[in-house]
Amino acid sequence: MNEHGCSEYEALTRRQFLGTSAGATAAGFLGLINPELLLAKQGPNAKAKSVILLWMNGGMSHIDTWDPKPGTDTGGPFEAIDTAVKGIRIGQHLPQTAKEFQDISLIRSLTSREGSHERASYLMHTGYKPLGSFQHSTLGSVVAKMKHKINKDLPPYVTVGGRTWPAGFLGSEFAAFHIGDPNNPTNDLEFHSSVDAKRFQRRLKLLRQFDRKFAKQHRGKEVIEAYVNHYQAAYDMMRSPSVSAFDLEKEPGDVRDRYGVTFFGQGCLLARRLVQVGIRFVEVTLPGWDTHGDNFTRVAELCTDLDRAYSALISDLRRLDMLDNTLVLLCSEFGRTPTINDGNGRDHWPRVWSAAIAGGGIKGGQLVGASTAGGEEVDKDPIQVGQLHATICHALDINPREMNYAPDGRPIRVVEDIEASPIAQLIG
């Protein structure tokens, strides 16, 4: 039983992924494809083929990053700097990102009522408030289900670092393929040092004998056969040379350095590689934003990592002519309090916070909404989470009002709020 009271839709590790019907297609995993296929079968209004979600886990301080308030009682010690777009200024610790703002837009008026990490993260990932009796699916799982696979050998949804979100009511077929370490993403796809290929084949043969005997004695022959097929797919994937597409060592050293040789930097590079070969949805987590104490030192350190990796990702996607069909969303579960506490930190603040969005046909250089002078409340154009999800759906040519169905037949809209519409300023 997980924290949401649900155990049947657990998120998948690499090995568990191989035991799903998605895993059954994993032989020949990560084969490179013709770039023209990346835009194949998109609807007439779609721009994005893939989404990269950069998740700032813990609650990113909007005032110290995207919505600086220098010279105010709430602003703290940081200054604001100009960006490539006149009139948009951001925090001083994001100088490389500032140069990319011809393709980046800011939403400065996100708002919700969810002030706990679990509930707010759930809302941002699923678009729904948590229910004790039901596990909704994340947007990544929804995209995995509703959009065709660009390459049938690839899992459509991958997470790098962070938590492993369950696939919810859509089932484990659409759960994320989780990578714990971007520098070693395929460590479960190699033989143990004590097992060679011949010995592994003998073990497979013995396993099949046990399975056949079990199938004769019990019902559910189809389930057992599916399991055998999944296990074989795992073995085929282990042997496939295309697994090397996960190998960051294949990237030139100067490219790896541009992203930063850190967990998050290499995770962003891996995300670029994965969407490049056809994965629909990749989430990369940068933890540490829960800055109740020593906020300014910690934000400066986090921004150093973020600034290098994020700016490299945007410029790299542009260089490879991938930015127009890759939507990059950078967000967290809420912002931080304008008031600075006794520990020189900021606390949880869902009343107003910011997100950055780029690519995927989204207009760059836009400023959506505004907070008040001290960053306490929304001053103009409040944006609900449903509107953000509807904007992503628009970019992918997904109908936000379309229904998916739980195993018990319950209809679940892609976006809960039936009135939610895409953010007009971002889509033209």
N, C-alpha and C positions, 0 to 999 in steps of 0.2 A: 504494500500500500504506500503510495507516494504522498507528498504533502498536500496534494489536492484530493486525496481520498480515492485514488484510482490506480489500479495495478495492471489492468489488462492492456493498456496502451502505453507501456513503458517506452521511453526513448531508447535508442539503440547504440550499443558500442559497435566497433567494426565487426566483431565476430557475430553479434546478434543480428546486425544488418544482413549478414550472409544467410541467415535463417529466415528471411522473408521473401515474398515473391519479387520484391525489388532486387534482392540479392541474387535471385535466380538468373537475372539478366547480366550479372556482373562479370561473366567470362569475357575476356578481352577488354577488361575495364580500362577506361581512359584512353581509348584509341583516338588519335588525332583525326579531325574531320575537315572537310572542305569548308573554308570560312563562309562561303555562300550559303551553306546550310544553316548558319546561325540566324538568318532572318527568314528562313523558310516557314511557310504555313502560319505566319503571323496574320492577325486580322488587319483590315485596311487602316484602322486608327492606331494600331500599336506601334510604338517606337522601341520599347525595351524588350529584349529577349531574356534578360537576367537581372537579378537584384543582388547587390552586395549590401548587407546591413552591417554597419560598424557600430557595435553596441557598447556604449560607455557605462559599464555596470556600476551601480552604486548611487547614481544621481549626479550628473555633471553640473557644476556651478555655472549657470547661464551668465551671471554678472561678471565672472572672471574669465569668460571665454568669448561667447558669441554676442553678448549684450552688455558691454562694459559701461560702467557709470562713474567714470573718473571725476574726482572732486566732490562727490556726494558723500553723505554720512554712511551710506551702504556700500560704496564703491570699492573699498579696500585700497591697497597700495598700487595696484596695477594701472598702467596707462592704456589708452586706446591707440590703435595704429590704423592708418589708411589701408584700404585694399585696392585691387585693380579696378574696382567700380566706385566711381565718385559717390560719396554720400554714405557708403557702407564702411563702418569702422569696427574692428574686432579687438580682442585682447592682445596685449603686447607679446605674449608667448606663442603666437601662431603666425610668425612672419612669412614662412614659406607658403602656408595655406592662403595668406592674404593675396599672394601673387596669382592664385588660381581662380579668383572670384568672377572672372568672365563666364565661368561654367558652374559656379556654385551659387545657390540661393539660400537665404536664411528665413526660417520661420521663427519669429520672436514672440509668438502669442499662443503657444500650445498651453492647454489648460485641462485639468481633470480634478477629481475629488479624492483620488487614491494616493495616500501619503505613506503607505508601507511598501517596502521593497517588493515583497511577494505579490501583493495585489496590483501594484502599479506596473511591475514587469509583465505580469500576466495580461493586463489590459493592453499594454503596448504591443505584445507579441500576438495576441489573439483577436484584439478588438472587442473583447467581451470582459465583463466583470466576473470574477471567480464565483463558481457555485460549488458547494461541498459535494453535490451528488453527480456532477457532470464535468468532464474534461474537454474543453474546447480545443480545437486544433490551432496551431500557430499559423501565421500568414505564410511561412515557408512551406508548411505541409499543404496548405490550400493551393499555393502556386504549383507545388509538385503534382497535385491531383488534377488541377484544372488546365494546365498547359502541357502540351505534348513534350515528350523527351526529345531534345535536339539530337542526342546520341543515345541510342537504346542501351549502350553498355555502361552508362554513367548513372549514378544515383542523382536524382534531380535536386536534392536538398542536403547541404553539408554545413555543419557548424565546426568552428575552429576555436578551441578553448571554451571557457565559460561552462555553463550548465548544459545538460542534454535535455532539451524540452521534449516531452511526450508528443506523439502524433495526435493524441486525443481521439475524438469520435471517428476520425477518418481511418484509424487503424495503423498498425505498425508498418504497413507497406509504404506509408508516406512519412515515416519518422525520419529524423535527420541522421545522416551518416556522420558520426562524431569523430573529429580528429583532436586528440589531446595535445599534440605537439607538432607544430608545422614543420619543424626540422626533422621529425621522424614519424611521418604520417602513415607509413606502411609497415610498422613493426609487427603487426599481427598477421602479415602476409608472407612471412618467412618461416621456413622450417626451424624448429629448435635445433641447437647445435648437436644434439644427440640423435637426431632423426634425419636420414637421407631420403631421397625420393623413392627408392625401392622399399624401404621400411614403411614409409607413409602409405604407399600403394597396398602393402600387405594389411595395414591397419584399416584402410578403406574397405578392402575385401571382407575382412572379418566383421566390420560394422554392418555391411550390407547383409551378411548372413544372419546376424542378430536381428536386423530390421525385418527381414523376410519371415523369420520365425515368429517375431512379435506380431506381425501383420496377420498371420494365419490364426492367431489366438485371440485377437482383439479386433473390435470395430475401428473404423477410421483409417482404412487402408490408404485412402487418398492423401491423408495428412502425412502418413509415414513416407509415402512415395515423394511427396513434395519436399519433405525434410531431406531425403536422400539426394534429390536433385539440387537442393540448395547447398548441401555439403560438397557436391561435385562442382558446383559453380564456384565455391570458395577455392577449391583446389585448382580449377582452371584459371581463376584470377591470380592465384599465387604464381602460376607458371607464365602468365601473360607478360610480355615485354612492355606492353602499354602502361603497366603500373608505374613505369619510370616517369610518367607525366606528373606524378606527385612529388618527384624528387627535385627539391630546390637547387641541388648541386648542378642541375642542367642549366640554370640561369647564369649569365655572365656575372662575374664578381662585382663589376661596377653597378649593375642593376640591383643586386642584393644590398650593396652598400647604400644605394640611394634610398631604399625603404627603411634602412636601419637594421642592424643585426640584433634585433630584440624579438621577443615572442610576438608582439603585436605587429612589428614591421614585417617580419617574415610571414606572419599570418595574412597580412594584406597582399603581399606578393603571391602567396599561395591562392588567395581568393581570385586574383587576376588570372592566374594560370587556369584555375578551375572553370571560370566562366568562359575563358578563351576556348576551352575544349567542350563546352556545351552544358555545363551545370546551371540550372535555373536560379537557384537561390543559395547564397553563401553568407553565413553570419560569422563575423570575427569579433571577439570580445576583448576589450581593454578594461580590466578591472581596476578598482582602487579609488573610485570617485566618491565614496562615502566619507566625505571629509568633515566629520564632526569636530575634529581637532587638527590644528596646524594646517588649515585649509590652503594658505597661500604658498607655502613651501611645496606641499603635495601637488597642487594644481600646476605649478610651474614645472615640476618634474614630469608629471603626466603629459603636459602639453608638449614637452620636448620630444617624447616618443610619438605622440599623436601627430604633431605638426610634420615631422619628417615622413612618416608612413602615409598619412592621408594625402599630402601634397604630391608625393611620388605616385600614389595610386591614380589620382586624377590626371596627372600629366602623362603617365604611362598609358592609361586607357585612351587618352586623346592621341598620343603618338601612334598607337596601334589601330586607330580608327575604330575603337570599340566603345567610346564614351556615349555616342548617340544611342547605342542599343544596350547599354548597361546602366541601370539606375543605381546610384550610390546614396544610401541614406545613413546619416550619422545622427544618433539620438541616444537618449537614456530614459529612465522611467519617470523622472521628474527633475526639477531644478533644486537649488539650495536657497536657504533663507537669505533675504537681504540683510537681516540683522546678523552681526558677527557675535558669536557666543563667547563665554568666558575662556574657552580653550582656544581662542583665535580660529574657530571653525565656523562652518555654516551647517544648518540642519536641513531636514527634508522640506521641500516646498513645491507642491503640485499646482499651486494657483496660476503660475506662469513659468514657462521655461522655453528653451530654444532647441531647434534641430536644424541641421544642414542637409541639403538635398541637391544632387547634381546628376546630369546625364539622363539617359532614357527618354529623350525628347522633352524633358523638363526645361523650362526657360532658366538660363543662368543669369546671375547679376540682379536678382530680385530680392526685395525685402518685404516679407509678408508679416503684417501685424506689428504691434509695438507694445512694450511694457511701460508702466508709469516711470516717472523720473528716477525713482529709487529702485525700480525692478520688483515692486511688491505685488502688482496686479496687472492684468491685461488692460491696456489703455485703448487699443484699437484692434478690431478684427480678431476676436477669439477663435482659435482653431481647436476643434475637438479631435480626439484620436481617430474617430470614424472618418473624419474628413481627410486625415493623413492617409489612412488605409485606402480610401476611395481614390485618392490621387495616384497611389501606387497601382491600384487596379486599372485605372485609366491608362497609365503608361504601358501596362501589360495586355491591354484589351481584354480584361476580365470584367464581367458585369457584377458590380458590388451587391446587387440585389438578387443574384442567382442563389438558388438553394443547393446545399449539400445535405445529405441525409445520414443521420446516426443509425447504428444497427437496429435500434428499436423503431425506426421510421420517423423520428423527430426531425423536422426541417430546420436547418440552420443557415441563415443568410451569410454570405461572405463577409459583409459589413453589417453589424447589428442594427445601426441606426438607418432605417429605410430612407430617411430624408438626407442622409449624408451625401454630399456631392464633392467632386474634386475641387481643389483650391484653384479658382479661376485664374489668379494672377500667375500661376506656375504653368498652366497649360495653354494659355492664350485664348 
